[in-house]
Amino acid sequence: MTTVKMEKECGCFKRSDYESVKTFESKDEALLYAQELCSDMNETFCKKHCFSVIETADREMTIRLAMNG
């Protein structure tokens, strides 16, 4: 099992329907979800932050946010 989790939750994320931690059966499935989630958040959120996927540990992916600008 592979876990995708948010490193920090900004206001836009907290107001969204996304889950801060989600578990998948395979690493590929988790990576695809994390990449699609980052892409969607980068396109639809307020643009104050930029989101990216970091593989942090065995079977864990973290979605990191950084200030835009």
MDAnalysis code that builds the backbone (N, CA, C; Angstrom):
import MDAnalysis as mda
import numpy as np

u = mda.Universe.empty(207, n_residues=69, atom_resindex=np.repeat(np.arange(69), 3), trajectory=True)
u.add_TopologyAttr("name", ["N", "CA", "C"] * 69)
u.add_TopologyAttr("resid", np.arange(1, 70))
u.add_TopologyAttr("resname", ["MET", "THR", "THR", "VAL", "LYS", "MET", "GLU", "LYS", "GLU", "CYS", "GLY", "CYS", "PHE", "LYS", "ARG", "SER", "ASP", "TYR", "GLU", "SER", "VAL", "LYS", "THR", "PHE", "GLU", "SER", "LYS", "ASP", "GLU", "ALA", "LEU", "LEU", "TYR", "ALA", "GLN", "GLU", "LEU", "CYS", "SER", "ASP", "MET", "ASN", "GLU", "THR", "PHE", "CYS", "LYS", "LYS", "HIS", "CYS", "PHE", "SER", "VAL", "ILE", "GLU", "THR", "ALA", "ASP", "ARG", "GLU", "MET", "THR", "ILE", "ARG", "LEU", "ALA", "MET", "ASN", "GLY"])
u.atoms.positions = np.array([
    [0.834, -1.180, 0.000],
    [0.000, 0.000, 0.000],
    [0.882, 1.247, 0.000],
    [0.429, 2.267, -0.702],
    [1.144, 3.535, -0.793],
    [0.217, 4.660, -0.347],
    [0.757, 5.569, 0.450],
    [-0.022, 6.674, 0.990],
    [0.353, 7.984, 0.307],
    [-0.655, 8.775, -0.021],
    [-0.472, 10.133, -0.530],
    [-0.998, 11.057, 0.557],
    [-0.163, 12.019, 0.967],
    [-0.626, 12.945, 2.003],
    [-0.169, 14.361, 1.705],
    [-0.919, 15.320, 2.235],
    [-0.569, 16.726, 2.106],
    [0.446, 17.077, 3.181],
    [1.495, 17.799, 2.796],
    [2.488, 18.253, 3.767],
    [1.869, 19.312, 4.684],
    [1.201, 20.287, 4.074],
    [0.489, 21.348, 4.797],
    [-0.809, 21.602, 4.046],
    [-1.819, 22.049, 4.755],
    [-3.106, 22.344, 4.130],
    [-3.350, 23.844, 4.106],
    [-3.413, 24.402, 2.911],
    [-3.741, 25.827, 2.782],
    [-5.254, 25.996, 2.889],
    [-5.714, 27.213, 2.924],
    [-7.132, 27.501, 3.043],
    [-7.950, 26.918, 1.898],
    [-7.434, 27.013, 0.687],
    [-8.152, 26.472, -0.470],
    [-8.320, 24.961, -0.338],
    [-7.263, 24.294, 0.136],
    [-7.357, 22.842, 0.307],
    [-8.386, 22.490, 1.374],
    [-8.364, 23.217, 2.471],
    [-9.308, 22.944, 3.561],
    [-10.756, 23.122, 3.117],
    [-11.002, 24.059, 2.198],
    [-12.356, 24.295, 1.707],
    [-12.755, 23.313, 0.604],
    [-11.793, 22.581, 0.066],
    [-12.081, 21.644, -1.022],
    [-12.626, 20.323, -0.469],
    [-13.023, 19.453, -1.375],
    [-13.512, 18.124, -0.998],
    [-12.394, 17.083, -0.973],
    [-11.161, 17.503, -1.193],
    [-10.037, 16.563, -1.208],
    [-9.717, 16.049, 0.188],
    [-9.179, 14.841, 0.238],
    [-8.756, 14.236, 1.501],
    [-7.271, 14.522, 1.715],
    [-6.868, 14.768, 2.964],
    [-5.460, 15.082, 3.240],
    [-4.579, 13.838, 3.248],
    [-5.166, 12.668, 3.441],
    [-4.425, 11.405, 3.392],
    [-5.274, 10.399, 2.633],
    [-4.648, 9.727, 1.673],
    [-5.369, 8.723, 0.889],
    [-4.402, 7.577, 0.602],
    [-4.893, 6.338, 0.709],
    [-4.056, 5.154, 0.530],
    [-4.468, 4.390, -0.721],
    [-3.463, 3.874, -1.419],
    [-3.686, 3.141, -2.666],
    [-2.992, 1.786, -2.605],
    [-3.481, 0.859, -3.407],
    [-2.911, -0.484, -3.461],
    [-1.520, -0.489, -4.098],
    [-1.316, 0.346, -5.115],
    [-0.028, 0.337, -5.822],
    [0.619, 1.724, -5.816],
    [1.928, 1.717, -5.973],
    [2.690, 2.962, -6.035],
    [2.325, 3.752, -7.293],
    [2.134, 3.062, -8.408],
    [1.783, 3.734, -9.665],
    [0.439, 4.439, -9.563],
    [-0.525, 3.783, -8.946],
    [-1.852, 4.371, -8.759],
    [-1.763, 5.618, -7.865],
    [-0.968, 5.544, -6.813],
    [-0.795, 6.680, -5.906],
    [-0.105, 7.838, -6.611],
    [0.921, 7.543, -7.382],
    [1.644, 8.591, -8.104],
    [0.739, 9.282, -9.115],
    [-0.043, 8.513, -9.846],
    [-0.960, 9.095, -10.824],
    [-1.973, 10.002, -10.134],
    [-2.539, 9.548, -9.034],
    [-3.496, 10.363, -8.275],
    [-2.838, 11.659, -7.790],
    [-1.642, 11.543, -7.208],
    [-0.948, 12.710, -6.665],
    [-0.627, 13.725, -7.762],
    [-0.191, 13.248, -8.912],
    [0.119, 14.150, -10.022],
    [-1.132, 14.855, -10.534],
    [-2.227, 14.107, -10.661],
    [-3.484, 14.702, -11.118],
    [-4.022, 15.697, -10.093],
    [-3.887, 15.365, -8.819],
    [-4.337, 16.266, -7.757],
    [-3.542, 17.570, -7.792],
    [-2.227, 17.475, -7.902],
    [-1.389, 18.678, -7.974],
    [-1.761, 19.533, -9.180],
    [-1.935, 18.894, -10.312],
    [-2.297, 19.618, -11.526],
    [-3.621, 20.357, -11.336],
    [-4.607, 19.677, -10.777],
    [-5.913, 20.300, -10.559],
    [-5.811, 21.457, -9.568],
    [-5.094, 21.262, -8.472],
    [-4.964, 22.330, -7.473],
    [-4.200, 23.520, -8.045],
    [-3.155, 23.264, -8.842],
    [-2.398, 24.361, -9.456],
    [-3.251, 25.161, -10.433],
    [-4.234, 24.515, -11.058],
    [-5.082, 25.191, -12.039],
    [-6.306, 25.863, -11.411],
    [-6.855, 25.294, -10.333],
    [-8.145, 25.781, -9.841],
    [-8.086, 26.536, -8.517],
    [-7.024, 26.381, -7.762],
    [-6.946, 27.080, -6.480],
    [-6.540, 28.532, -6.715],
    [-6.365, 29.304, -5.648],
    [-6.210, 30.764, -5.726],
    [-4.885, 31.260, -6.307],
    [-3.980, 30.386, -6.591],
    [-2.678, 30.726, -7.213],
    [-1.656, 31.305, -6.235],
    [-1.940, 31.297, -4.931],
    [-0.956, 31.748, -3.944],
    [0.137, 30.709, -3.749],
    [-0.201, 29.440, -4.022],
    [0.744, 28.341, -3.802],
    [0.925, 27.518, -5.069],
    [2.044, 26.827, -5.112],
    [2.354, 25.891, -6.177],
    [2.488, 24.512, -5.514],
    [1.863, 23.495, -6.084],
    [1.854, 22.157, -5.500],
    [2.702, 21.207, -6.328],
    [3.451, 20.335, -5.644],
    [4.279, 19.338, -6.323],
    [4.320, 18.054, -5.503],
    [4.656, 16.946, -6.172],
    [4.713, 15.637, -5.523],
    [6.161, 15.294, -5.196],
    [6.379, 14.841, -3.970],
    [7.695, 14.401, -3.518],
    [7.539, 12.991, -2.968],
    [8.365, 12.063, -3.450],
    [8.369, 10.726, -2.860],
    [9.261, 10.784, -1.628],
    [8.668, 10.661, -0.438],
    [9.401, 10.912, 0.799],
    [9.970, 9.663, 1.451],
    [9.246, 8.584, 1.423],
    [9.715, 7.351, 2.058],
    [9.142, 6.184, 1.283],
    [9.603, 5.010, 1.623],
    [9.067, 3.832, 0.969],
    [7.559, 3.805, 1.155],
    [6.848, 3.794, 0.039],
    [5.388, 3.712, 0.053],
    [4.692, 4.976, 0.541],
    [5.349, 6.128, 0.393],
    [4.701, 7.377, 0.786],
    [5.039, 8.489, -0.194],
    [4.017, 9.240, -0.595],
    [4.178, 10.413, -1.450],
    [3.605, 11.605, -0.689],
    [4.325, 12.704, -0.737],
    [3.862, 13.916, -0.055],
    [3.618, 14.991, -1.099],
    [2.499, 15.671, -0.965],
    [2.211, 16.816, -1.820],
    [2.668, 18.046, -1.058],
    [3.664, 18.688, -1.629],
    [4.299, 19.836, -0.995],
    [3.747, 21.111, -1.606],
    [3.588, 22.133, -0.779],
    [3.169, 23.419, -1.325],
    [4.239, 24.467, -1.051],
    [4.384, 25.356, -2.007],
    [5.346, 26.447, -1.904],
    [4.644, 27.729, -2.338],
    [5.118, 28.837, -1.816],
    [4.539, 30.126, -2.209],
    [4.843, 30.390, -3.677],
    [3.876, 30.860, -4.397],
    [4.055, 31.245, -5.795],
    [4.673, 32.635, -5.838],
    [5.556, 32.832, -6.763],
    [6.030, 34.186, -6.907],
    [7.451, 34.301, -6.924],
])
